Amino acid sequence: MTRKRDAALHPSRAGCAVLRAVAQLRPSKKMPRLPAVILIVPVMLLALVKPASAHPQCLDFKPPFKPPWHLEFCNQYEQFGCCDQGTDNMIAERYWDIIEQLEAAGHELCTDMLKEIMCQECSPYAAHLYDAEDPYTPVREIPGLCFDYCSEFHSKCRHVLKYLTVNQLLLYAAERDVTTFCSMVDLPDQDYCYPTVLKSSDLNSNLGQVVEDPRGCLQLCLTEVANNLRNPVLMLHSGDDTHRMFIAEQMGFVWVYLRDGSRLEQPFLDMSGEVLTTPWLGDERGFLGMAFHPKYRDNGRFFIYYSIQVSSELEKIRISEMKVSAYDMNVADPYSERLILEIEEPAANHNGGQLLFGVDGYLYIFTGDGGKAGDPFGKYGNAQNKSALLGKVLRIDVDGSDPSGMPYRIPPDNPFLRDPGARPEVFAYGVRNMWRCSVDRGDPVSGYGRGRIFCGDVGQNRYEEIDIIIKGGNYGWRAKEGFECYDMKLCQNSSLNDILPIFAYSHHVGKSVTGGYVYRGCESPNLNGLYIFGDFMSGRIMALEEDRTTGNWKERSVCMGDTQTCSFPGLINQHHKFIISFAEDEAGELYFLATSYPSAMSAFGTVFKFMDPSRRAPPGKCKQKPLPVKVRGKKFPFVPKELTVLGTNEKPTRPPPRKFKLPTKPPVRSNQIKPTMTAAGNSTTGTAVKVKPKSSDKDTKKKNMLKPWKKDKMLNKKKASTQAKKNTLKQKSKETTVSVKDKVKPKTNQTATETLNTSNAHNGLKDNKIHTKRKIHQRKAAQKQSGPKMTIKESTKEYPAFVNKTKTNFNVRSNRTLTRQLKVKSKQT
C-alpha cells in the first residue's frame, strides 16, 4: 500500500523526506536489550504527542506573505498565505473551467469542496499540504486530506477528481474504494492534513510573526554572499543605482561585487602599500573606513580612513578624498588622493575608523580615544578634552575649502564653533572607540527615524553600549562606562551632563560591540524598525526594538533558526564567531561580515545576509532595476562554501500544480447536438462527422518497426496525395478568379456568379471542412506564438476522449452555420 501511495502522489520519484527518514530506522540484526526497549517506547510516545512545530512554507519553497490587495477567490488567505492576485485569478479561472465541464457533463458541481481543495495552494502551509517540504520531493497534485473529509469528498465528488489530476493510479483508487483512495491522499503528519491544519492552535497562533524559541529568541536564517576575504572590515554601496557592493579588507584592498554575486578580478582600490597593519591577531590598525559622496553618481568622489606610519615611528590616521577612474567605473584613480585630515595616534589600539555622510550632506568622522587603557592622556583624557580630535565625532563640509587653507569647511551650525577651548570640527565628544555607526533610512512609509545615527561604543572592562548621536552630546567616557561610573571623580562632577546609552550589556554577554543598522529593507517586513547589531568576541547577534510612546529600547535576542525553521533552499543557520562589521545594500537589506580567524592576512572572512523564514514580502514588490555596469576585466562567479540546511539548491522535480492548466473547451454530448440537413438533403448529426480514430499501440509499434524503404514509400505516397489536393484547390481558385474578373458582359458575369454559388452549395461540407482545417491550423499557430503551454500531443495523450469530442464540436458548429445559410437562400429563391 505504501508503494502504491507514493507512486500515486509522486509519479516521478519517492515520497517525502519524513518517510525516507522513517524508512532508515530499520531493525538491526542485534536486538536491543529489554531496558533499552523500555526506554525507547516512552521516548517514541513523547515524540508522538509533541505539539506541531510551525513551519509555514509555500510551493515555491519560500515563506508565505501578506498579499498587497484583496483576494477575490481564495479570500480566506488574503491576510497571510501563498497567493497574490495573479495566482488567485489563475486558480479562479481553472475552477470555472472545471465547473463548465461539470455542467456540460451533467454532473454534480461540488462547488464548495472543489473550491476548498483548489485554494489550498494559497494556504501558508501549502508545502506541507502538498507533501513538498523540501526540494527533493515532487509536488503532488492533490493536497493532503484528512480521512473524514476525504471520505465525504469521495462519496459526493469523486467524479471531480479527473479534472484535478491525470494520475491513473489515483483515479483507479478512487473508483475502487474509499479506504484505498483516502490512504493515498493522506499525509504522514496528521497535523497538516486539511482541514485539521486550520484548527491547530500551535500552527496558527503566531502565524506570520518572527519565530521565537522557548526563551523568546528571534530565529533568523542566513544566506552566504561572499567568502575568501581577509578580515573584511566594511561593505557598502555607492548609491548610484548600480546595486554594486564594495567590500574592503583590512590590509587595504577594496573589491567590487556585482548584483549576481560575482567579483571583479581587478580591485576597485589597492592601498596595501600605504596601509599600516600586521598579521597579529586582533590588530586594530589598517584600512578602517570608507564613504561615498551622496552625489557619487555625478562627481565620482569617495573618502577613505586608514592607518599610516611616518618615518618608521610615528603612527597616524589619515582621511583622504579620492575619485573613480574616468575610464573604468569599477576602478579608482590611484593618483587622485587628496589629503583631508591626519591625526596622530599615541597608541596602536582604539583607532576608530567610521566614515559616513549624514542626511545633512556633511561627512562624519568617528575617532578613538588614542588607545592604551582608561584614556590616560591628560588630566581628563582625550575623550573629555574638546580641544583634541581623538575620542570624538567630527563633522566637516567636504564640498568646499576654507579661506585659511584647510581642504574642508566647518558647518555653520557645529555646536562648538564659537567655543575658544574646542576644535570647531567637534560634533560630539566623550566616546571611547566607536566601532561601526550607521544612518537610519527611516520607516519606508512614514519616514519615522530618518537621519538618526546609531553607534556601537566599545567598552573598557565592564560594559558595551549603543548610542544615538546628537549634536553637542557628551557620551560620558572616561567618567562613565555604560550606565556605571568608571572614573569616580569625573562621574560625580555636576557639569558632566552626559547622554546615557539606549542600551548597554555586561561582559558576561560580550566584550567588544560591533554596531549595526536599523532594518528598513523590503524582503523581511517583520524586521522593520529593529536595530540589529552584534559582538565581535562572543559572536552573539542582538536586536533592539523601540517603544515609540516612551522612547525606550527593549532588547530582543537573535539566534540562528533550528533545522526546521531554516529548511528553505540556500539557507544556513550558522556563522563564523568573530563579527567584524554590519552592512546595508542599496535596497536596504541587511548583512554582516565575520571571520573564523581575525588576522588581516587570513582569508577566512565571509559575508552573510539576514533572512526572516517566517514571512517574506509579496512577490514582485522588492524587484529592483539596477543600472547596467560596464565590466572591462574578468569576473569570478560566486561559489558558496557554507553548508546549507537542506544541503542542496536543486529545484523540485515537478512544477507546482497551479502551473498545470486544463483545456477550456467543455466536452460535447451526442444528445446536445441537433440534427441538421446537408446540401444533399441528408439528415446528419455531429456524431456522423468523421473523426480520425486514435491509432492503437499495436499500430504504432508496427509503424515504428517498418523497414526504411517501406517508410520512404509511405511518405512518398502521402506527399503525392497532398500535392494532388493542392493542385485541385489551385485549379478551382483559378477558375473562380477568371469568372469574377471577366467583366465584358454583365449577363455573363451574373451567370458566372450563379454558377459559383451553385458549385459552393453542392460542395457544402467539402469546402466547410477545408475552412475548418484552416482555422484549426491558424489556432495552432497562435498557440505556438503564445507563452509556454501544454502541447497538443500531451493533452491528446492525457485527455483522448475530451480532445476528440472538442474536434467534433468544431465541425458541428460549422455544419450549423452552413445549414442556416442554405435555409436563407432557399427562402429567397
KENU-21171 format. One line per 4 residues: number of its first residue (from 0); for each residue x, y, z of C-alpha. Coordinates in Angstrom, 3 decimals. Example, Ala and Ser with C-alpha at 12.3 -4.5 7.8 and 13.67 -1.06 7.14 Angstrom:
0	12.300,-4.500,7.800  13.670,-1.060,7.140
This chain:
0	0.000,0.000,0.000  2.842,2.396,0.805  4.416,1.902,-2.596  1.087,2.487,-4.336
4	0.521,5.628,-2.297  3.914,7.088,-3.108  3.617,6.150,-6.772  0.187,7.739,-6.973
8	1.063,11.014,-5.304  4.625,11.356,-6.567  4.744,9.728,-10.014  8.303,10.790,-10.770
12	10.075,9.832,-7.539  9.805,8.562,-3.992  7.821,10.110,-1.150  8.588,12.839,1.325
16	11.730,13.222,3.399  9.906,12.231,6.573  9.027,8.846,5.100  12.611,8.362,3.972
20	13.880,9.149,7.448  11.459,6.634,8.941  12.452,4.016,6.391  16.078,4.330,7.501
24	15.157,3.196,11.009  15.337,-0.467,10.110  15.716,-3.077,12.848  19.303,-4.162,13.378
28	20.430,-7.733,13.462  21.204,-7.467,17.156  18.021,-6.849,19.100  18.367,-4.296,21.957
32	18.160,-5.418,25.485  14.878,-5.171,27.374  15.739,-1.964,29.340  16.656,-0.262,26.080
36	13.304,-1.208,24.575  11.542,0.091,27.695  13.366,3.426,27.312  12.760,3.707,23.585
40	8.984,3.214,23.784  8.278,6.193,26.130  10.510,8.430,24.003  8.561,7.453,20.879
44	5.288,8.129,22.664  6.528,11.557,23.739  7.531,12.287,20.174  4.034,11.353,19.014
48	2.285,13.680,21.458  4.715,16.560,20.845  2.838,19.625,19.537  3.292,20.532,15.896
52	6.195,22.837,15.179  5.029,25.594,12.854  6.969,25.956,9.614  4.861,27.870,7.083
56	6.090,27.337,3.537  4.776,27.829,0.014  5.066,25.602,-3.037  7.974,27.701,-4.341
60	9.932,26.728,-1.201  9.754,30.236,0.252  7.932,31.713,3.275  4.326,32.963,2.950
64	3.435,36.645,2.720  0.636,39.145,3.204  -0.995,39.888,-0.184  -0.907,43.598,-1.001
68	-4.514,43.572,-2.262  -7.759,41.757,-1.609  -8.105,38.193,-2.960  -11.415,37.708,-4.757
72	-11.488,33.912,-4.906  -9.411,32.324,-2.113  -10.241,35.185,0.240  -9.743,33.100,3.385
76	-5.996,33.530,2.790  -5.949,37.246,1.982  -4.386,38.146,5.344  -1.497,35.696,5.097
80	-0.755,32.934,2.633  0.998,31.936,-0.583  -1.111,33.630,-3.280  -1.066,37.099,-4.719
84	-3.769,38.469,-7.010  -2.285,36.853,-10.117  -2.194,33.368,-8.626  -5.641,33.815,-7.118
88	-7.030,34.723,-10.555  -5.361,31.685,-12.141  -6.939,29.358,-9.588  -10.330,31.007,-10.126
92	-10.031,30.630,-13.907  -9.165,26.977,-13.567  -12.047,26.500,-11.127  -14.637,27.955,-13.501
96	-13.254,25.874,-16.369  -13.896,22.748,-14.321  -17.376,23.959,-13.340  -18.250,24.461,-17.028
100	-17.081,20.957,-17.845  -19.109,19.513,-14.961  -22.206,21.376,-16.153  -21.721,20.128,-19.711
104	-21.326,16.555,-18.490  -24.401,16.824,-16.252  -22.509,16.020,-13.045  -22.930,17.387,-9.531
108	-20.881,20.592,-9.373  -19.446,20.163,-5.835  -18.622,23.869,-5.781  -17.697,24.200,-2.095
112	-15.423,21.182,-1.789  -13.800,21.866,-5.155  -13.005,25.449,-4.136  -11.654,24.375,-0.738
116	-9.316,21.830,-2.294  -8.064,24.125,-5.058  -7.473,27.028,-2.666  -5.021,25.011,-0.572
120	-2.327,26.226,-2.947  -2.805,29.567,-1.162  -2.514,28.110,2.348  0.537,29.261,4.356
124	1.193,25.542,4.838  0.833,24.689,1.145  4.196,22.911,1.024  3.107,20.587,3.830
128	-0.324,20.002,2.336  1.260,19.042,-0.971  3.975,16.977,0.744  6.742,19.202,-0.627
132	8.635,20.491,2.406  11.968,20.038,0.642  13.128,20.246,-2.983  13.839,16.509,-3.131
136	10.165,15.542,-3.046  7.988,16.023,-6.151  4.962,18.265,-5.678  1.758,16.219,-5.564
140	-1.380,17.298,-7.427  -3.938,16.762,-4.650  -3.423,18.294,-1.195  -3.351,16.033,1.823
144	-6.910,15.412,3.030  -7.871,14.144,6.474  -9.734,10.832,6.362  -13.200,12.146,7.356
148	-13.059,14.965,4.843  -11.638,12.628,2.204  -14.469,10.140,2.769  -17.066,12.854,2.271
152	-15.293,14.068,-0.862  -15.154,10.509,-2.211  -18.839,9.841,-1.623  -20.095,13.130,-3.086
156	-17.485,14.450,-5.500  -15.134,11.751,-6.728  -16.247,12.447,-10.294  -14.409,15.810,-9.960
160	-11.085,14.074,-9.446  -10.389,13.524,-13.148  -10.409,17.308,-13.639  -7.818,17.801,-10.869
164	-5.285,15.126,-11.767  -4.291,12.846,-14.625  -2.669,10.275,-12.355  -4.210,6.977,-13.461
168	-3.327,5.120,-10.258  -5.058,7.735,-8.127  -8.100,7.747,-10.409  -8.237,3.959,-10.278
172	-8.075,4.007,-6.477  -10.946,6.498,-6.343  -13.114,4.143,-8.410  -12.083,1.130,-6.368
176	-12.996,2.058,-2.760  -12.820,4.921,-0.295  -10.221,3.338,2.003  -7.621,2.855,-0.719
180	-8.165,6.330,-2.124  -8.064,8.153,1.224  -4.956,6.300,2.334  -3.222,7.585,-0.795
184	-4.158,11.237,-0.336  -3.470,11.171,3.408  -0.351,12.797,4.934  2.219,11.184,7.221
188	1.860,14.175,9.578  -1.801,14.404,10.580  -1.349,17.943,11.925  -1.032,19.267,8.370
192	-3.875,17.466,6.579  -6.875,19.554,5.517  -8.964,20.744,7.337  -7.150,19.857,10.613
196	-4.357,22.292,9.700  -6.847,25.160,10.132  -7.827,24.118,13.646  -4.383,23.633,15.216
200	-3.563,26.414,17.691  0.135,25.518,17.560  0.210,26.133,13.820  -1.969,29.243,13.682
204	-1.380,31.195,16.905  1.591,33.386,15.786  1.343,32.881,12.054  3.370,35.443,10.115
208	5.393,36.665,13.096  9.100,36.128,13.670  9.631,32.637,15.060  10.726,32.606,18.706
212	12.291,29.754,20.633  11.119,28.897,24.191  13.463,31.585,25.577  11.943,34.285,23.371
216	14.904,34.417,20.991  14.070,35.590,17.463  15.035,32.852,14.999  16.569,34.181,11.799
220	18.375,32.464,8.950  21.232,33.480,6.676  22.442,33.227,3.113  26.092,33.305,2.099
224	27.014,36.241,-0.129  30.822,36.342,-0.368  33.785,34.414,1.026  37.604,34.053,0.997
228	38.034,37.601,2.341  40.948,38.756,4.506  39.347,40.366,7.538  36.551,42.229,5.706
232	36.122,45.436,7.722  33.288,47.033,5.765  30.836,46.594,2.918  28.894,49.460,1.391
236	27.111,50.527,-1.776  27.842,53.569,-3.893  24.252,54.839,-4.076  24.398,55.181,-7.867
240	21.578,52.698,-8.686  24.012,50.031,-9.926  23.472,47.934,-6.766  27.164,47.057,-6.657
244	28.713,46.255,-3.302  32.231,47.343,-2.300  33.959,45.143,0.276  37.138,46.408,1.944
248	39.777,44.190,3.514  41.815,45.352,6.489  45.075,45.187,4.543  43.861,47.817,2.030
252	42.065,46.123,-0.870  38.539,47.139,-1.936  36.695,44.666,-4.183  33.660,45.170,-6.412
256	30.842,42.613,-6.195  28.114,42.701,-8.821  24.454,42.040,-8.244  24.758,38.443,-9.469
260	27.305,37.726,-6.716  30.369,37.677,-8.952  33.556,39.546,-8.018  35.648,41.538,-10.460
264	39.202,40.371,-10.945  40.756,43.822,-10.573  40.276,45.561,-7.195  38.469,48.873,-7.080
268	41.227,50.232,-4.833  44.603,48.925,-3.685  46.053,50.809,-0.713  48.048,47.872,0.635
272	51.321,49.721,0.033  50.249,52.641,2.236  48.162,50.980,4.954  49.757,50.082,8.278
276	48.689,46.684,9.545  50.201,43.383,10.718  49.163,39.721,10.767  48.822,39.819,14.566
280	45.514,38.567,15.901  43.298,41.479,16.872  45.464,44.236,15.371  43.149,47.266,15.151
284	45.187,49.189,12.573  44.646,49.033,8.845  42.160,50.179,6.224  39.247,51.053,8.511
288	36.661,53.259,6.821  35.172,54.391,3.522  32.230,56.541,2.416  30.851,57.501,-0.991
292	29.795,61.067,-1.577  25.976,61.474,-1.733  26.419,62.657,-5.334  28.936,59.976,-6.285
296	26.998,59.145,-9.438  27.748,62.635,-10.730  31.123,63.540,-9.202  32.776,60.118,-8.571
300	34.164,61.222,-5.176  34.677,58.959,-2.167  36.584,59.153,1.130  38.802,56.682,2.974
304	40.114,56.285,6.553  43.285,54.252,7.217  46.340,53.867,9.459  49.784,55.001,8.340
308	53.272,55.105,9.784  55.573,58.107,9.273  59.369,57.747,9.439  59.003,54.195,10.807
312	57.981,55.581,14.208  55.028,57.975,14.283  51.597,56.444,13.696  48.684,58.428,12.360
316	45.205,58.020,10.993  44.582,59.612,7.615  41.326,60.718,5.991  41.632,61.311,2.240
320	39.454,62.029,-0.755  39.750,60.011,-3.979  37.925,59.769,-7.308  36.820,56.995,-9.594
324	38.726,56.481,-12.834  37.471,58.395,-15.848  37.931,55.260,-17.988  36.543,52.476,-15.784
328	33.636,52.806,-13.379  34.926,49.807,-11.384  38.402,51.177,-10.658  39.515,54.156,-8.563
332	42.044,56.630,-9.868  45.189,55.811,-7.812  46.638,59.286,-8.419  43.571,61.212,-7.251
336	44.184,61.063,-3.479  43.754,64.407,-1.723  44.575,64.690,1.974  41.706,65.893,4.150
340	42.901,65.292,7.710  45.651,63.491,9.667  45.549,62.796,13.411  48.466,61.475,15.434
344	47.817,58.199,17.302  49.636,57.778,20.642  48.990,54.004,20.775  48.293,51.099,18.418
348	44.717,50.475,19.566  41.459,52.473,19.660  41.798,53.831,16.141  38.104,54.450,15.456
352	37.534,54.115,11.735  33.990,55.070,10.767  33.155,57.479,7.954  29.619,58.308,6.862
356	27.551,61.061,5.300  24.511,62.261,7.239  21.237,63.318,5.706  22.542,66.889,6.015
360	25.233,66.120,3.417  28.170,66.550,5.823  30.931,63.999,6.440  31.025,62.458,9.938
364	34.340,61.089,11.253  34.467,58.826,14.323  37.843,58.658,16.110  39.065,56.561,19.022
368	40.412,57.959,22.299  44.059,57.267,21.412  44.468,53.798,22.896  46.030,52.087,25.890
372	43.547,51.596,28.775  41.347,54.071,30.605  42.163,57.059,28.320  45.229,58.107,30.349
376	46.086,61.161,28.212  45.976,64.490,30.046  44.012,65.484,33.126  40.617,64.323,31.823
380	41.671,62.132,28.900  41.287,62.806,25.180  37.591,61.984,25.097  36.558,64.772,27.523
384	39.048,67.242,26.060  37.217,69.214,23.378  40.462,70.706,22.085  41.646,67.247,20.980
388	40.321,65.413,17.906  40.610,61.942,19.485  37.612,60.348,21.208  35.226,62.468,19.158
392	32.561,62.614,16.479  33.751,65.186,13.931  31.601,66.852,11.278  33.024,68.689,8.264
396	31.855,70.045,4.921  33.918,68.470,2.112  32.171,70.373,-0.687  34.436,73.387,-0.347
400	37.691,74.688,1.139  38.309,77.130,3.948  39.953,80.503,3.256  42.585,79.622,5.849
404	43.821,76.805,3.624  42.053,73.796,5.140  40.723,71.354,2.492  37.268,71.424,4.116
408	34.863,73.886,5.707  33.235,73.894,9.122  29.438,73.590,9.001  27.922,76.834,10.328
412	25.766,75.017,12.922  28.546,72.921,14.502  27.944,73.097,18.278  31.377,74.337,19.417
416	32.143,76.676,16.544  32.421,79.681,18.861  33.990,77.892,21.824  37.647,79.041,22.052
420	38.564,75.918,24.055  37.192,73.480,21.488  38.046,72.398,17.975  35.348,73.622,15.554
424	35.155,70.197,13.875  33.795,68.551,17.055  30.160,67.492,16.776  30.009,65.217,19.876
428	32.559,64.011,22.441  33.148,61.617,25.326  33.408,58.474,23.173  35.906,55.666,23.737
432	36.213,53.758,20.455  33.090,53.744,18.339  33.205,50.752,16.004  30.629,50.869,13.261
436	27.942,53.501,13.012  25.015,53.861,10.628  22.346,56.301,9.489  18.706,55.262,9.827
440	16.893,55.455,6.478  13.584,55.931,8.251  10.380,53.955,8.071  9.597,53.241,4.380
444	6.019,54.501,4.811  6.055,57.219,7.470  9.741,58.189,7.357  9.939,57.907,11.162
448	13.516,57.803,12.467  15.152,59.084,9.293  18.604,60.571,9.848  19.315,59.136,13.300
452	22.937,57.999,13.724  23.431,54.792,15.748  26.854,53.745,17.053  28.357,50.890,18.996
456	30.959,52.169,21.509  33.444,49.527,22.695  33.806,49.413,26.490  36.812,49.107,28.774
460	36.337,46.076,31.015  32.706,46.035,32.151  30.120,47.287,29.653  29.461,47.705,25.923
464	26.956,50.325,24.760  24.769,51.537,21.897  24.342,55.312,21.440  22.304,57.632,19.249
468	24.486,60.601,18.302  23.071,64.082,18.791  24.678,67.469,18.223  26.893,68.610,21.099
472	26.329,65.438,23.117  28.746,64.209,25.787  28.723,60.400,25.907  30.466,60.138,29.262
476	33.760,58.378,28.673  36.010,58.226,30.724  33.721,59.339,33.527  31.282,56.550,32.729
480	31.274,53.169,31.071  27.787,52.218,30.014  25.419,53.290,32.792  28.061,52.921,35.522
484	30.837,55.165,36.792  34.384,54.416,35.642  36.302,57.457,36.971  34.600,58.344,40.257
488	35.899,61.948,40.336  34.715,62.791,36.858  31.498,60.825,37.331  30.476,62.906,40.340
492	31.129,66.190,38.551  27.812,68.004,38.245  28.861,69.612,34.964  29.261,66.244,33.235
496	25.720,66.348,31.767  26.286,63.145,29.797  23.909,61.376,27.454  23.116,57.836,28.528
500	23.240,54.981,26.018  19.987,53.499,24.709  21.331,50.063,25.653  24.322,48.551,27.425
504	25.313,44.977,28.193  27.922,43.480,30.503  30.995,41.468,29.602  29.175,38.305,30.593
508	27.371,38.683,27.239  30.193,40.027,25.066  33.381,42.085,25.250  33.527,44.123,22.038
512	30.396,45.581,20.471  30.013,45.871,16.690  27.446,48.489,15.741  24.764,47.598,13.208
516	21.788,49.026,11.326  18.092,49.675,11.730  16.484,47.316,9.238  14.492,49.230,6.601
520	14.604,46.704,3.764  11.786,45.134,1.779  12.332,41.376,1.786  11.745,40.740,5.531
524	8.864,43.017,6.655  8.829,41.630,10.211  12.283,43.085,10.885  11.347,46.672,10.024
528	12.449,49.043,12.789  14.721,46.566,14.599  18.250,47.800,15.294  20.400,44.691,14.707
532	24.000,44.568,15.969  26.496,42.052,17.367  29.563,41.380,19.480  32.986,40.689,17.974
536	34.300,38.484,20.772  31.269,36.361,21.669  29.779,36.167,18.149  26.364,36.993,19.541
540	23.762,38.824,17.430  21.278,41.096,19.211  18.419,43.423,18.344  16.749,46.446,19.914
544	13.100,47.380,19.448  11.878,50.912,20.133  8.774,51.774,22.094  7.668,54.918,20.257
548	5.437,56.120,23.069  8.201,56.179,25.707  11.296,56.311,23.505  12.809,53.360,25.363
552	14.556,50.470,23.621  13.935,46.852,24.533  16.403,44.052,23.852  15.328,41.220,21.540
556	17.739,38.314,21.452  18.515,36.959,17.998  19.561,33.378,17.392  20.007,31.224,14.357
560	16.906,29.222,13.468  16.846,25.495,14.023  16.935,22.979,11.190  13.184,23.030,10.636
564	12.887,26.829,10.765  15.618,27.330,8.144  14.535,24.443,5.890  14.456,26.566,2.742
568	16.748,26.177,-0.284  20.033,28.046,0.104  19.616,28.992,3.777  22.158,28.368,6.501
572	21.843,28.600,10.286  25.433,29.052,11.428  28.147,31.686,11.001  31.734,32.478,11.966
576	32.334,33.666,15.502  34.133,36.995,15.066  31.622,39.593,13.808  33.666,42.423,12.298
580	31.047,44.677,10.732  27.456,45.083,9.533  26.344,46.395,6.159  23.328,47.574,4.183
584	22.823,47.282,0.433  21.189,49.816,-1.846  17.772,48.209,-1.322  18.091,48.321,2.479
588	18.738,44.606,3.069  20.995,43.776,5.999  24.295,41.854,6.100  27.159,41.172,8.470
592	30.815,40.331,7.920  32.516,37.693,10.067  35.634,35.561,10.166  36.780,32.433,11.926
596	40.363,33.714,12.369  40.739,37.504,12.959  44.030,38.157,11.199  44.453,40.748,8.450
600	46.258,38.195,6.276  43.885,35.203,6.708  41.255,34.616,4.029  38.538,33.210,6.286
604	36.132,36.159,6.058  32.555,35.635,4.875  29.603,37.927,4.222  26.166,36.759,5.385
608	22.728,38.159,4.599  19.830,38.094,7.073  16.576,36.406,6.108  13.331,36.029,8.085
612	11.971,32.496,7.484  8.523,33.281,8.873  7.388,35.909,6.363  8.555,37.469,3.116
616	7.417,40.390,1.000  4.764,39.789,-1.697  6.237,38.533,-4.997  7.409,41.359,-7.209
620	7.338,44.042,-4.512  11.101,44.091,-3.953  12.173,43.982,-7.589  14.930,46.421,-8.439
624	16.023,47.822,-11.788  19.762,48.395,-11.429  21.646,50.425,-13.965  23.977,48.431,-16.226
628	27.596,48.010,-15.129  30.285,48.055,-17.809  32.840,45.397,-16.941  36.192,45.574,-18.677
632	38.068,42.738,-16.984  37.287,39.214,-15.837  34.646,38.173,-13.336  34.851,35.410,-10.773
636	31.486,33.740,-10.144  30.431,33.264,-6.548  30.936,29.729,-5.216  29.304,29.187,-1.794
640	31.231,27.254,0.834  28.940,27.195,3.840  26.814,24.102,4.410  23.131,24.850,3.798
644	20.400,23.353,5.954  18.911,21.357,3.088  22.297,20.573,1.612  21.283,21.441,-1.958
648	19.704,24.155,-4.097  18.124,21.845,-6.659  14.629,22.600,-7.855  11.615,20.299,-7.412
652	11.134,17.532,-9.953  7.658,18.736,-10.918  6.199,22.224,-11.184  3.603,23.369,-8.645
656	0.043,22.325,-9.533  -1.054,25.880,-10.291  1.041,25.769,-13.476  -0.996,22.788,-14.708
660	-3.856,24.157,-16.809  -6.758,22.110,-18.145  -8.248,22.728,-21.617  -11.051,25.268,-21.528
664	-13.436,23.677,-24.072  -16.125,21.523,-22.428  -16.892,18.108,-23.946  -19.975,17.851,-26.197
668	-22.521,15.097,-25.570  -24.320,13.479,-28.511  -27.793,14.330,-27.121  -26.884,18.053,-27.194
672	-26.276,18.067,-30.985  -29.349,18.822,-33.104  -29.767,17.012,-36.464  -29.072,19.225,-39.477
676	-29.653,18.992,-43.233  -26.666,18.802,-45.544  -26.530,20.322,-49.024  -27.544,16.983,-50.466
680	-30.633,16.920,-48.269  -29.497,14.120,-45.957  -30.094,14.290,-42.219  -26.914,14.152,-40.108
684	-25.744,14.780,-36.586  -22.456,15.854,-35.038  -21.567,12.252,-34.355  -21.830,11.455,-38.050
688	-18.910,13.764,-38.864  -15.827,11.678,-39.464  -13.084,11.976,-36.858  -9.806,10.201,-37.282
692	-9.684,7.475,-34.651  -6.662,7.355,-32.396  -4.279,4.670,-33.530  -3.755,1.818,-31.140
696	-0.444,0.959,-29.523  -0.073,-2.106,-31.816  -0.423,0.006,-34.967  2.117,2.457,-33.604
700	4.569,-0.323,-32.868  4.081,-1.752,-36.388  4.793,1.611,-37.960  7.909,2.014,-35.851
704	9.058,-1.489,-36.881  8.710,-0.830,-40.648  11.793,-1.129,-42.766  13.337,2.119,-44.022
708	12.350,1.588,-47.675  8.716,0.937,-46.674  8.715,4.113,-44.597  10.054,6.098,-47.546
712	7.396,4.572,-49.822  4.608,5.543,-47.427  5.995,9.066,-47.093  6.165,9.459,-50.880
716	2.529,8.336,-51.203  1.458,10.858,-48.582  3.382,13.632,-50.333  1.829,12.724,-53.701
720	-1.727,12.746,-52.337  -1.096,16.059,-50.574  0.281,17.598,-53.769  -2.726,16.375,-55.774
724	-5.112,18.027,-53.326  -3.151,21.281,-53.527  -3.272,21.228,-57.356  -7.061,20.667,-57.308
728	-7.552,23.610,-54.971  -5.312,25.836,-57.118  -7.261,24.903,-60.286  -10.579,25.746,-58.595
732	-9.251,29.075,-57.363  -8.040,29.943,-60.898  -11.443,29.178,-62.399  -13.141,31.294,-59.745
736	-10.766,34.202,-60.404  -11.367,34.066,-64.167  -15.147,34.020,-63.760  -15.075,37.000,-61.382
740	-12.644,39.114,-63.382  -14.496,38.666,-66.703  -16.497,41.908,-66.878  -17.047,42.248,-70.667
744	-20.748,41.367,-70.450  -22.831,41.953,-67.310  -25.085,38.963,-68.122  -22.061,36.643,-68.362
748	-20.822,37.966,-65.007  -24.203,37.261,-63.451  -24.245,33.758,-64.906  -20.744,33.081,-63.613
752	-21.786,34.246,-60.157  -24.816,31.950,-60.180  -22.602,29.067,-61.287  -20.173,29.858,-58.459
756	-22.987,29.895,-55.883  -24.330,26.590,-57.229  -20.921,24.924,-57.043  -20.484,26.257,-53.500
760	-23.868,24.827,-52.497  -23.052,21.424,-53.983  -19.634,21.297,-52.380  -21.043,22.295,-48.876
764	-19.323,20.040,-46.408  -16.178,19.677,-48.505  -15.375,23.421,-48.553  -16.532,23.754,-44.957
768	-14.052,21.098,-43.852  -11.265,22.923,-45.682  -12.105,26.202,-43.921  -12.367,24.436,-40.577
772	-8.939,22.859,-41.069  -7.504,26.263,-41.924  -8.974,27.729,-38.730  -7.543,24.883,-36.697
776	-4.112,25.455,-38.264  -4.395,29.181,-37.506  -5.279,28.453,-33.879  -2.355,26.059,-33.565
780	-0.014,28.709,-34.957  -1.385,31.263,-32.500  -0.853,28.828,-29.632  2.760,28.301,-30.675
784	3.387,32.045,-30.724  1.861,32.474,-27.262  3.687,31.682,-23.977  4.700,28.252,-22.671
788	1.720,25.921,-22.681  0.796,22.250,-22.671  1.411,20.810,-26.128  -1.398,19.301,-28.165
792	0.241,15.890,-28.153  0.398,15.873,-24.354  -3.199,16.951,-23.971  -4.283,14.332,-26.543
796	-2.464,11.685,-24.613  -3.929,12.764,-21.282  -7.461,13.575,-22.456  -8.111,11.465,-25.611
800	-11.902,11.410,-25.386  -12.052,15.068,-24.418  -9.954,16.334,-27.324  -11.769,14.191,-29.922
804	-15.130,15.473,-28.761  -13.818,19.017,-28.966  -12.757,18.472,-32.588  -16.172,17.044,-33.345
808	-17.726,20.121,-31.854  -15.810,22.354,-34.288  -17.390,20.509,-37.285  -20.845,20.589,-35.721
812	-20.696,24.356,-35.348  -19.581,24.729,-38.967  -22.464,22.492,-40.160  -24.945,24.607,-38.192
816	-23.684,27.762,-39.890  -23.886,26.144,-43.332  -27.426,24.890,-42.704  -28.576,28.383,-41.722
820	-27.076,29.851,-44.929  -28.846,27.247,-47.098  -32.182,27.885,-45.379  -31.903,31.620,-46.064
824	-31.049,31.029,-49.747  -33.916,28.581,-50.250  -36.381,31.114,-48.825  -35.079,33.813,-51.169
828	-35.422,31.560,-54.242
